[in-house]
């Protein structure tokens, strides 16, 4: 199905965040609403892009750290250690993964 409505998508409710997924064959989109939480360093083989809609966060990619906010995009290359630390009570962003990240689909990451 090539058309989706996030209002109809099931919400994954997780500690500190809620998200909705749209999964294709070679990529996936995740709409995330995240509340204050401790950063979690992690690495995955999926290439990832984050587009910020609301709030501010500190983003670390490898050894580089930068404050990001609405309208900004972060590109996370495959295999790069990274984390995201909310600086406001809530942040909202869209994440794109290629290929789809199974751990996110299963609610494990």
Residue pairs with C-beta under 8 A, 6 or more apart in sequence:
4 22
6 20
6 22
6 31
9 20
9 21
9 22
9 31
10 20
10 21
11 18
11 19
11 20
12 18
12 19
12 20
12 21
12 107
14 107
15 37
16 34
16 35
16 36
16 37
17 32
17 33
17 34
17 35
17 37
18 32
18 33
19 30
19 31
19 32
19 33
19 104
20 30
20 31
21 28
21 29
21 30
21 31
21 104
21 105
22 28
22 29
22 30
23 100
23 105
24 100
26 98
26 99
26 100
27 96
27 97
27 98
27 99
27 100
28 96
28 97
28 98
28 100
28 101
28 104
28 105
29 94
29 95
29 96
30 94
30 95
30 96
30 97
30 104
31 92
31 94
32 91
32 92
32 93
32 94
32 95
33 90
33 91
33 92
34 84
34 86
34 90
34 91
34 92
34 93
35 86
35 89
35 90
36 86
36 89
37 86
38 85
39 58
39 60
39 83
39 84
39 85
40 83
41 60
41 81
41 82
41 83
42 81
42 82
42 83
42 109
43 79
43 80
43 81
43 82
44 78
44 79
44 101
44 103
44 109
45 78
45 79
46 78
46 97
46 98
46 99
46 100
46 101
47 75
47 76
47 77
47 78
47 97
47 98
48 75
48 76
48 95
48 96
48 97
48 98
48 101
49 73
49 74
49 75
49 76
49 95
49 96
50 59
50 68
50 73
50 74
50 76
50 84
50 93
50 94
50 95
50 96
51 72
51 73
51 93
51 94
51 95
51 96
52 68
52 69
52 70
52 71
52 72
52 73
52 74
52 91
52 92
52 93
53 70
53 92
53 93
53 94
54 70
54 90
54 91
54 92
54 93
55 69
55 70
55 86
55 87
55 88
55 89
55 90
55 91
55 92
56 67
56 68
56 69
56 86
56 87
56 88
56 91
57 67
57 68
57 69
57 84
57 85
57 86
57 87
57 88
57 91
58 65
58 66
58 67
58 68
58 84
58 85
58 87
59 65
59 66
59 67
59 68
59 74
59 82
59 83
59 84
59 85
60 82
60 83
60 84
60 85
61 74
61 76
61 80
61 82
62 80
62 81
62 82
67 87
68 74
76 82
84 91
97 104
101 109
103 109
